[in-house]
Amino acid sequence: QVRLVESGGGLVQPGGSLRLSCAASGFIFSGNTMVWYRQAPTKQREFLAEITAEGNPHYADSMKGRTIISRDNGNNTLYLQIHSLEPEETAVYLCGVFLRTQYFWGQGTQVTVSS
């Protein structure tokens, strides 16, 4: 079955950087667009970035210039590198894929931005 496992979260100081990973299995990773979202308490899930099967990235305006989404099709792994993190970006970061008629999500990785 479809499985997505995020990792790489943790505590980071304001202005710091993180590189998140998402290990995928159960579907043809190389043939699908992959996405990153984040979910903060009491807020709606927020789109961050996507990367197409061809490797073309697209970013939310708030992430442009400080974020890189990438993929390693040989290892079925998705990445998200974010710089200049701020406390309001504290959230659970999730990767996802749209297959057939629905999105599949991982369990997420917690990112806490605090001094």
Secondary structure in CASP SS format (residue, H / E / C, confidence):
PFRMAT SS
TARGET T0000
AUTHOR 0000-0000-0000
METHOD secondary structure of the structure
MODEL  1
Q C 1.00
V C 1.00
R E 1.00
L E 1.00
V E 1.00
E E 1.00
S E 1.00
G C 1.00
G C 1.00
G E 1.00
L E 1.00
V E 1.00
Q C 1.00
P C 1.00
G C 1.00
G C 1.00
S C 1.00
L E 1.00
R E 1.00
L E 1.00
S E 1.00
C E 1.00
A E 1.00
A E 1.00
S E 1.00
G C 1.00
F C 1.00
I C 1.00
F H 1.00
S H 1.00
G H 1.00
N C 1.00
T C 1.00
M E 1.00
V E 1.00
W E 1.00
Y E 1.00
R E 1.00
Q E 1.00
A C 1.00
P C 1.00
T C 1.00
K C 1.00
Q C 1.00
R C 1.00
E E 1.00
F E 1.00
L E 1.00
A E 1.00
E E 1.00
I E 1.00
T C 1.00
A C 1.00
E C 1.00
G C 1.00
N C 1.00
P E 1.00
H E 1.00
Y E 1.00
A C 1.00
D H 1.00
S H 1.00
M H 1.00
K C 1.00
G C 1.00
R C 1.00
T E 1.00
I E 1.00
I E 1.00
S E 1.00
R E 1.00
D E 1.00
N C 1.00
G C 1.00
N C 1.00
N C 1.00
T E 1.00
L E 1.00
Y E 1.00
L E 1.00
Q E 1.00
I E 1.00
H C 1.00
S C 1.00
L C 1.00
E C 1.00
P H 1.00
E H 1.00
E H 1.00
T C 1.00
A E 1.00
V E 1.00
Y E 1.00
L E 1.00
C E 1.00
G E 1.00
V E 1.00
F E 1.00
L E 1.00
R C 1.00
T C 1.00
Q E 1.00
Y E 1.00
F E 1.00
W E 1.00
G C 1.00
Q C 1.00
G C 1.00
T E 1.00
Q E 1.00
V E 1.00
T E 1.00
V E 1.00
S C 1.00
S C 1.00
END
